[in-house]
Amino acid sequence: MTPNLRRYLPLVLAAAFLLILLPTVFKKKSSAGPNTATRATQTIDAMRLIDRSEQSYKAQHGGYTSHLADLLAGDKGLAGDLVIGIAVQLDAGANGQTFFAQVESDVLSLVRARSGKKLIANSCLVVKRASGVKCPAPQT
């Protein structure tokens, strides 16, 4: 290696290091998914669709179902709400006359239960406080 090249080697290495390091330090962070208010709205909408689908399923089959797949077949809009990472837990009584549904996202948790047509449980918990995240008005 020539003496002139050895003299500039530390500067060349420092410049290469800065070219690699600086873009990662100043890179703008961006969110890939919907904001918290949108996720809260989709969580509420998913619970509304599940409740409506369960009632429709009961009218057609004489009892509630504990299978989400049965509800997805009846309401295509439900799949769009579930795609954001909403967890759904369904349970139906042994005679099919009661059902329990829990719908939860990272911002909101909803629970609803019916016995026959009567609403016996309807609760909401805000998991992550943020603007636009609030529990829906009580439903009858």
BADOGU-575262 format. One line per field, with one value per residue: chain; x, z, y of N, C-alpha, C in turn; residue number from 1. Coordinates in steps of 0.2 Angstrom, whole numbers, plus 2048, in hexadecimal, padded with zeros to 3 digits. Layout:
<nodes>
cadena = c(A,...)
n.c1 = c(X,...)
n.c3 = c(Z,...)
n.c2 = c(Y,...)
ca.c1 = c(X,...)
ca.c3 = c(Z,...)
ca.c2 = c(Y,...)
c.c1 = c(X,...)
c.c3 = c(Z,...)
c.c2 = c(Y,...)
num = c(NUM,...)
</nodes>
This chain:
<nodes>
cadena = c(A,A,A,A,A,A,A,A,A,A,A,A,A,A,A,A,A,A,A,A,A,A,A,A,A,A,A,A,A,A,A,A,A,A,A,A,A,A,A,A,A,A,A,A,A,A,A,A,A,A,A,A,A,A,A,A,A,A,A,A,A,A,A,A,A,A,A,A,A,A,A,A,A,A,A,A,A,A,A,A,A,A,A,A,A,A,A,A,A,A,A,A,A,A,A,A,A,A,A,A,A,A,A,A,A,A,A,A,A,A,A,A,A,A,A,A,A,A,A,A,A,A,A,A,A,A,A,A,A,A,A,A,A,A,A,A,A,A,A,A)
n.c1 = c(804,803,80B,803,7F6,7F5,7F4,7E8,7DF,7D8,7CF,7C7,7C2,7BA,7B1,7AA,7A4,79C,793,78C,787,780,774,76B,76A,763,758,746,739,72B,71A,713,706,6F4,6EF,6ED,6DF,6D8,6DA,6D3,6C6,6C4,6C5,6B9,6B0,6B2,6AD,6A0,69C,69E,695,689,68A,689,67C,675,679,674,666,665,66A,665,66D,67B,68C,69D,6A7,6B2,6B4,6A7,6A0,6A8,6A5,698,699,6A3,6AA,6AF,6BB,6C4,6C5,6CB,6D8,6E1,6E7,6DF,6DA,6CE,6C3,6B7,6A9,69C,68D,689,67C,67B,674,67A,687,698,6A4,6B4,6BD,6CC,6D9,6E9,6E6,6D9,6CD,6BF,6B0,6A2,692,684,674,669,660,663,66E,67B,687,693,6A1,6AF,6C0,6CD,6DC,6E8,6EB,6E8,6E6,6D6,6D2,6C6,6B9,6AA,699,68D,684,674)
n.c3 = c(800,7FC,803,803,802,80E,816,814,816,823,823,818,81C,827,821,819,823,829,81E,81E,82B,82E,826,82C,839,837,830,82D,837,834,836,832,832,835,83F,851,854,848,84A,856,851,848,850,858,84E,849,854,854,848,84A,854,84E,843,84B,850,844,840,84A,848,83B,83E,84A,856,85E,858,85C,853,84A,83D,838,839,831,824,822,823,81A,81C,829,829,823,82E,838,833,837,843,84D,85B,85E,868,869,871,873,87B,881,87D,873,874,87B,879,879,876,873,86E,86A,868,866,86C,871,87A,879,880,87E,881,87E,883,87C,873,87C,882,88D,891,88F,88D,88D,88B,88B,885,881,883,878,86C,865,869,871,87B,874,873,87F,87B,877)
n.c2 = c(7FA,80B,819,825,820,819,824,82A,820,81E,829,825,819,81F,827,81D,816,820,822,816,816,823,824,81A,81F,82B,827,828,823,819,814,804,7FF,802,810,813,817,812,804,802,806,7FC,7F1,7F2,7F2,7E5,7DD,7E1,7DC,7CE,7CC,7CF,7C5,7B9,7BA,7B9,7AD,7A5,7A7,7A0,793,78F,790,797,799,792,794,79D,79C,799,7A5,7AD,7A9,7AE,7BB,7C5,7D1,7D1,7CA,7D3,7DC,7D4,7D2,7DB,7D7,7D3,7CA,7BD,7B5,7A9,7A1,795,791,780,77D,785,791,79C,7A8,7AD,7BA,7C0,7CD,7D3,7DF,7E8,7F4,7F4,7EB,7E0,7D9,7CF,7C7,7BD,7B7,7AD,7BA,7C4,7D0,7CC,7CF,7DC,7E4,7EF,7F2,7FE,7FB,801,812,81F,82C,82D,820,818,810,809,80F,809,7FA,7F4)
ca.c1 = c(800,807,80A,7FD,7F0,7F4,7F2,7E1,7DB,7D4,7CA,7C3,7BE,7B6,7AC,7A6,7A1,797,78F,788,784,77C,76D,767,768,75E,752,740,735,724,716,711,6FF,6F0,6F0,6E9,6D8,6D6,6DA,6CE,6C0,6C4,6C3,6B2,6AC,6B2,6A8,699,69B,69D,68E,683,68A,687,675,673,67B,66F,660,665,66B,662,671,681,692,6A3,6AC,6B2,6B3,6A0,69F,6AB,6A1,692,69B,6AA,6AD,6B2,6C2,6C8,6C7,6D0,6DF,6E6,6EA,6DA,6D9,6C7,6C1,6B0,6A6,695,68B,688,676,67B,670,67E,68E,69D,6A9,6B9,6C1,6D2,6DE,6EE,6E3,6D2,6CA,6B7,6AD,69B,68F,67D,670,663,661,664,675,67C,68E,695,6A6,6B4,6C6,6D2,6E3,6ED,6E8,6EA,6E0,6D1,6D1,6C1,6B4,6A4,693,68A,67F,66F)
ca.c3 = c(800,7FB,809,802,803,815,81A,813,818,829,820,813,821,82B,81C,817,829,82A,819,820,832,82E,823,831,83E,835,82D,830,839,832,838,82C,832,837,845,856,853,843,84D,85A,84D,845,855,859,848,849,859,851,842,84D,858,848,840,850,850,83E,840,84E,844,836,840,851,85B,85D,857,85F,84E,846,835,836,838,82B,81E,822,822,817,81F,82F,827,823,835,83B,830,83B,849,853,85E,85F,86C,869,874,873,880,87F,879,86D,876,87D,876,87C,871,876,868,86D,864,86A,86F,874,87C,87A,882,87D,882,87D,884,877,870,881,883,894,893,88A,890,889,88F,887,887,87F,882,873,86A,861,86C,876,87B,871,878,881,876,87A)
ca.c2 = c(800,811,81E,82A,81D,818,82A,82B,81A,81F,82D,821,815,823,829,817,815,825,821,811,817,828,822,816,824,830,824,829,81D,819,80E,801,7FD,807,813,810,818,80E,7FE,802,806,7F5,7EC,7F3,7EF,7DD,7DB,7E3,7D7,7C8,7CC,7CF,7BF,7B4,7BA,7B7,7A5,7A2,7A7,79B,78C,78D,791,79B,794,794,793,7A3,79B,799,7AC,7B0,7A7,7B2,7C3,7C6,7D7,7CF,7C8,7DA,7DF,7D0,7D2,7E0,7D3,7D2,7C3,7BB,7AF,7A7,79B,795,78C,779,77C,78A,797,7A2,7A8,7B2,7BC,7C5,7D0,7D7,7E2,7EB,7FA,7F3,7E4,7E1,7D3,7CF,7C1,7BD,7B1,7AE,7C0,7C8,7D1,7CB,7D2,7E1,7E8,7F1,7F5,801,7F8,806,818,823,830,829,819,818,80B,80B,811,803,7F8,7F0)
c.c1 = c(804,806,804,7F7,7EF,7F2,7EB,7DC,7D6,7CE,7C5,7BF,7B9,7B0,7A7,7A2,79B,792,78A,784,77E,775,769,766,763,758,74B,73C,72E,721,713,709,6FB,6F1,6EC,6E1,6D5,6D5,6D5,6C7,6BF,6C2,6BC,6AE,6AC,6AD,6A1,697,69A,697,688,684,688,67F,672,674,675,668,65F,666,669,667,678,687,698,6A9,6AC,6B2,6AC,69E,6A2,6A8,69B,693,6A2,6AD,6B1,6BA,6C6,6CA,6CC,6D7,6E4,6E9,6E5,6D9,6D1,6C7,6BA,6AE,69F,693,689,681,675,677,673,684,692,6A2,6AD,6BD,6C6,6D7,6E4,6EB,6DD,6D0,6C3,6B5,6A5,698,687,67A,66A,664,663,66C,676,683,690,69A,6AB,6BA,6CB,6D9,6E8,6EA,6EC,6E4,6DC,6CF,6CC,6BC,6AD,69E,690,685,67A,66E)
c.c3 = c(800,802,809,804,80A,819,819,815,81E,827,81C,817,825,827,81A,81D,82A,824,81A,826,831,82B,828,837,83D,831,831,831,837,834,831,82C,834,83E,84B,856,84E,846,852,857,84A,84A,857,854,848,84E,857,84C,845,851,853,845,845,850,84A,83D,844,84B,83F,839,847,857,859,85B,85A,85A,84A,83F,833,835,832,824,81D,821,820,81A,825,82E,826,829,839,839,833,841,84E,855,860,863,86C,86D,874,878,87D,87B,873,86E,879,879,87A,877,874,86F,86B,868,869,86E,872,875,87D,87C,881,87E,881,880,881,873,875,882,88B,896,88D,88D,88B,88E,88A,889,886,87E,87D,870,865,864,872,875,877,876,879,87C,879,875)
c.c2 = c(806,815,823,827,81B,81E,82C,825,81B,824,82A,81D,819,825,823,816,81A,824,81B,813,81D,827,81F,81A,829,82E,826,823,81E,813,80B,7FF,803,80A,810,811,814,807,7FD,802,7FF,7F0,7EC,7F0,7E8,7DA,7DC,7DD,7D0,7C7,7CB,7C8,7B9,7B4,7B8,7AF,7A2,7A2,7A1,794,78A,78E,795,796,797,794,79A,7A2,79B,7A0,7AF,7AF,7AB,7B9,7C4,7CC,7D6,7CD,7CE,7DD,7DB,7D0,7D7,7DD,7D3,7CB,7C2,7B5,7AE,7A1,79B,790,785,779,781,791,79D,7A2,7AE,7B3,7C1,7C7,7D4,7D9,7E5,7F1,7F9,7EC,7E4,7DA,7D4,7C8,7C2,7B6,7B2,7B5,7C5,7C9,7D1,7CE,7D6,7E5,7E9,7F4,7F8,7FF,7FD,80D,81C,827,82C,822,81A,812,80D,80C,80A,801,7F4,7EA)
num = c(1,2,3,4,5,6,7,8,9,10,11,12,13,14,15,16,17,18,19,20,21,22,23,24,25,26,27,28,29,30,31,32,33,34,35,36,37,38,39,40,41,42,43,44,45,46,47,48,49,50,51,52,53,54,55,56,57,58,59,60,61,62,63,64,65,66,67,68,69,70,71,72,73,74,75,76,77,78,79,80,81,82,83,84,85,86,87,88,89,90,91,92,93,94,95,96,97,98,99,100,101,102,103,104,105,106,107,108,109,110,111,112,113,114,115,116,117,118,119,120,121,122,123,124,125,126,127,128,129,130,131,132,133,134,135,136,137,138,139,140)
</nodes>
